[in-house]
């Protein structure tokens, strides 16, 4: 079950990164801006959650999430 949750989380990060990149493309941003928006979209919500719950930030603990966000963005 834990492996399933891990892969669902990875898929969510990837989908949110693509969503951010597509939205920045509509605003005609350059490549760096699009990647920044994609990563912020993919990792922002979980980062705020972890900070509010006083936990270690998930993408700092497991940097695969950051790599997935950068790779899909």
C-alpha atoms as a printed R data frame, in Angstrom:
   type eleno elety resid chain resno      x      y       z
1  ATOM     1    CA   UNK     A     1  0.000  0.000   0.000
2  ATOM     2    CA   UNK     A     2  2.864  2.353   0.794
3  ATOM     3    CA   UNK     A     3  4.345  1.830  -2.665
4  ATOM     4    CA   UNK     A     4  1.001  2.691  -4.248
5  ATOM     5    CA   UNK     A     5  0.800  5.958  -2.300
6  ATOM     6    CA   UNK     A     6  4.350  6.805  -3.330
7  ATOM     7    CA   UNK     A     7  3.561  6.366  -7.022
8  ATOM     8    CA   UNK     A     8  0.283  8.256  -6.739
9  ATOM     9    CA   UNK     A     9  2.222 11.117  -5.144
10 ATOM    10    CA   UNK     A    10  4.780 11.040  -7.940
11 ATOM    11    CA   UNK     A    11  2.023 11.090 -10.551
12 ATOM    12    CA   UNK     A    12  0.370 14.038  -8.793
13 ATOM    13    CA   UNK     A    13  3.642 15.978  -8.810
14 ATOM    14    CA   UNK     A    14  4.127 15.266 -12.513
15 ATOM    15    CA   UNK     A    15  0.569 16.251 -13.451
16 ATOM    16    CA   UNK     A    16  0.754 19.472 -11.449
17 ATOM    17    CA   UNK     A    17  4.099 20.355 -13.039
18 ATOM    18    CA   UNK     A    18  2.607 19.890 -16.501
19 ATOM    19    CA   UNK     A    19 -0.397 21.996 -15.494
20 ATOM    20    CA   UNK     A    20  1.884 24.817 -14.366
21 ATOM    21    CA   UNK     A    21  3.942 24.668 -17.544
22 ATOM    22    CA   UNK     A    22  0.841 24.699 -19.752
23 ATOM    23    CA   UNK     A    23 -0.546 27.698 -17.896
24 ATOM    24    CA   UNK     A    24  2.741 29.576 -18.176
25 ATOM    25    CA   UNK     A    25  2.797 28.750 -21.887
26 ATOM    26    CA   UNK     A    26 -0.549 30.478 -22.281
27 ATOM    27    CA   UNK     A    27  1.031 33.553 -20.681
28 ATOM    28    CA   UNK     A    28  3.926 33.289 -23.179
29 ATOM    29    CA   UNK     A    29  6.635 32.905 -20.532
30 ATOM    30    CA   UNK     A    30 10.152 31.819 -21.429
31 ATOM    31    CA   UNK     A    31 11.588 28.380 -20.608
32 ATOM    32    CA   UNK     A    32 13.028 29.297 -17.201
33 ATOM    33    CA   UNK     A    33  9.798 30.989 -16.126
34 ATOM    34    CA   UNK     A    34  7.752 28.021 -17.289
35 ATOM    35    CA   UNK     A    35  9.939 25.582 -15.365
36 ATOM    36    CA   UNK     A    36  9.759 27.753 -12.247
37 ATOM    37    CA   UNK     A    37  5.969 27.929 -12.439
38 ATOM    38    CA   UNK     A    38  5.782 24.180 -13.055
39 ATOM    39    CA   UNK     A    39  7.944 23.332 -10.043
40 ATOM    40    CA   UNK     A    40  6.127 25.836  -7.824
41 ATOM    41    CA   UNK     A    41  2.784 24.382  -8.859
42 ATOM    42    CA   UNK     A    42  3.940 20.807  -8.368
43 ATOM    43    CA   UNK     A    43  5.642 21.240  -5.000
44 ATOM    44    CA   UNK     A    44  4.031 24.331  -3.485
45 ATOM    45    CA   UNK     A    45  0.976 22.804  -1.858
46 ATOM    46    CA   UNK     A    46  2.832 19.944  -0.215
47 ATOM    47    CA   UNK     A    47  5.519 22.335   0.996
48 ATOM    48    CA   UNK     A    48  2.969 24.583   2.694
49 ATOM    49    CA   UNK     A    49  1.293 21.522   4.216
50 ATOM    50    CA   UNK     A    50  4.548 20.211   5.646
51 ATOM    51    CA   UNK     A    51  5.548 23.609   7.026
52 ATOM    52    CA   UNK     A    52  2.173 24.107   8.708
53 ATOM    53    CA   UNK     A    53  2.352 20.621  10.233
54 ATOM    54    CA   UNK     A    54  5.967 21.238  11.337
55 ATOM    55    CA   UNK     A    55  7.254 18.267   9.356
56 ATOM    56    CA   UNK     A    56 10.269 17.867   7.117
57 ATOM    57    CA   UNK     A    57  9.443 19.138   3.636
58 ATOM    58    CA   UNK     A    58  8.688 16.106   1.476
59 ATOM    59    CA   UNK     A    59 10.848 17.041  -1.502
60 ATOM    60    CA   UNK     A    60 13.841 17.744   0.729
61 ATOM    61    CA   UNK     A    61 13.519 14.310   2.346
62 ATOM    62    CA   UNK     A    62 12.996 12.480  -0.970
63 ATOM    63    CA   UNK     A    63 14.509 14.497  -3.797
64 ATOM    64    CA   UNK     A    64 12.939 12.233  -6.391
65 ATOM    65    CA   UNK     A    65  9.878 14.478  -6.191
66 ATOM    66    CA   UNK     A    66 11.992 17.500  -7.132
67 ATOM    67    CA   UNK     A    67 13.589 15.605 -10.010
68 ATOM    68    CA   UNK     A    68 10.147 14.503 -11.239
69 ATOM    69    CA   UNK     A    69  8.866 18.080 -11.080
70 ATOM    70    CA   UNK     A    70 11.877 19.394 -12.991
71 ATOM    71    CA   UNK     A    71 11.746 16.533 -15.488
72 ATOM    72    CA   UNK     A    72  8.101 16.956 -16.368
73 ATOM    73    CA   UNK     A    73  8.253 20.748 -16.208
